[in-house]
């Protein structure tokens, strides 16, 4: 019974992950006080994270946008040969970059609360949805997924790619799947400009 409730909760978080991750971004945009230095430090990280995400989406395709976990095939090539969750690594790098960029003129305490709070919120969302996704992949691909898990770490990328990666880079998938992410990224840039002019 407990496992069923856990599964339902994780499925709920997965379905609403976009909204849940928008909340800390909105708080940053509203409360942040960027400086020229914080923008110079944070923006390159934000763009690097988005590039990682685009690399991953080019392999995994538009299934990353569904409300329920789905996977027509097990993708193990490209960034997935280095780490099992490159999309979330990219998101985390982007979030770190924006958190740094927005908080240059905040007090040390406010900066710690905004940066730490936004990253903790993101970590909590991913702590729920990664096991949910992996349970689905394990049930769908069985031993193939188990072998993949033994070769590739869940969170911290390895230096060498696992051999025999499956999947191909599909640039058209980025255009289809990333339109909402590009809009969100653009909105954060716009908010950053507005906040920097007020600071």
N, C-alpha and C positions, 0 to 999 in steps of 0.2 A: 504493500500500500504506500509506504514511504517513497519507494522508488518511482511509483507512478506519479505521485505529487511532484517529486523532483523533476521528472521528465516534463510534466505539464508546465512547471515554472520555467524550465530552461527553454521550452518551445515558445512560451510567451515572450521571454527576453529576446530570443532569436527573431521572432516576428516583429518586435518593436525596437530592434536594436538601433535603427536610424534615429528615431525620436529620442531614445535614451541617451544617445551620444550627442545629439543636438543640444541638450540642456547644458552640459558643461561648456560647450562652445559659446552658447548664448551668454552665459555668465561671464566668460572671459571677455567677450565683445562689449558687454555692458560695463563691467567693473575695471577692465584693464586700462592702464595708462602707459602706452608705449613710449620708448625713447628711440632716438636714431641708432644708438648702440644695440638696444635689444632687438630692433627690427633687423639690423645687419647680421646679428647672431642667429636669430630665429628663423627668418625667411628661407635661407638656404636649406635648413633642416626640413622645413615644411615642404618645399619643392622636392627634396630628395625622397621624402616619404611618399609623396604622390607618384613619383617615378617608380618606386618599388611596387606600389599598388597597381599601377598600369602594367608593369611587367607581369605581375601575378594574374591580373584579369585577362591579359592576352592569352594566357594558358588555360585558365579555368572557365572563361566565357561568361555569358550573361546569367548563368545560374546563381551567381553571387547576389543577384538582386531579388531573388524569390523570397516569399514570406515563410516558406517551409524549406527544410534542407532537401536538396536534390543533387544528384550527380549521375549523369548518363555514363560516365566512365571515370576511372581513378586516374587523376593527373599526377604524375610524379616527375615530370621534366621541368626545365627552366628553373625558376626560383624554388619550386617544390622539391627539387633535388637537394636543396640546402637546408630547408626548414619546412615543417608541415603547414605552417600558417603565415605565409609571406604577406597576405593581404592585411592581416592584423598587425604584423610588424610594421608595414608601411603606414597604416593608420596611426600607430603609436608614435612613430617618428614624426609624422605630420603634426599630430597633436602636441608633441613636445616642442616642436618648432614654433607653432602658433602661441603656445603658453609662454614661451620665452619672449617672443616678439611683443606680446600684448602687455607685459608686466614690468617693463624697464623702469618706469617712474613710480610704481607702487612701492609702499614701504616693504621692508624685508619680510615682515610678518604677513602682510597681504599677499605678497608675491608667493611666499611659501604655501599659503592657503589656496591661492588660485591655481598655481602649477600643480601642487601635490593633490589637491582636490579633483582637478580635471583628469589627471592621470590615474588616480585611484578609482574614479568613477568608470573610466574606460577599462581598467583592469578588472573591475567587478563584473562588467558586462561580458568581457571575454572569458572570465573564469566560469561563467554560466554557459556560454554558447559553444565553446570549444569542445567540452565533453559531450554536449548534445550532438554536434556535428560528427564527432568521432564515433559515437554510438551508432549513428546512421550508417557511416562508411563501413564500420565493422560488420554490421548486419547485412549490408549489400555486397561487400567485396570479400568478406571473410579472410581467408589465409593470405590473400594478396595484400590486403590492407595491413595485416599483422606483420608481414615481411617488410612492408614499407616503413612501418613504425619502428622496427628494429634498426633500420638503416638511416633514418632521418629524424632529427630531434624535433620536438613539438614547438619550442619557443626560441631557443638560442641557435642561430644558424651555424652550421659547421663550415669549415674552410674549404673542404673538397666536396663536390657534388656526388651524390650516390650514383652508382652505375646503373645503366639501363633505364633511364628516365623516359616515361611515356608522355606524349603530348606535343603539340606544336604551337608556336607563337601565331596568334591570329589578330592582326591589328584592327580588323573590323569589329571584333568583340569589344575592344576598348571604347570605340565610338558609341556602340549600343549600350554597354553596361555602365559606362562612367559619366554619362551626361549629368546625372544628379550630383555626383561627386564633384564634377567640374563646377557646377553651379554653386554648390556649398563652398568650395574652395574660393571661388570668385567673390562670394558674399563675405567670407572672412577677410579677404584682402581689402575689400571695400570698407568694411568696418574698421580694419586696422588703419587705413588712410584717414578715415574720419576721426578716430580716437587720437591719432598722432597729431592732427591739426588742432585738436582741443587741448592737448597736453601742454 
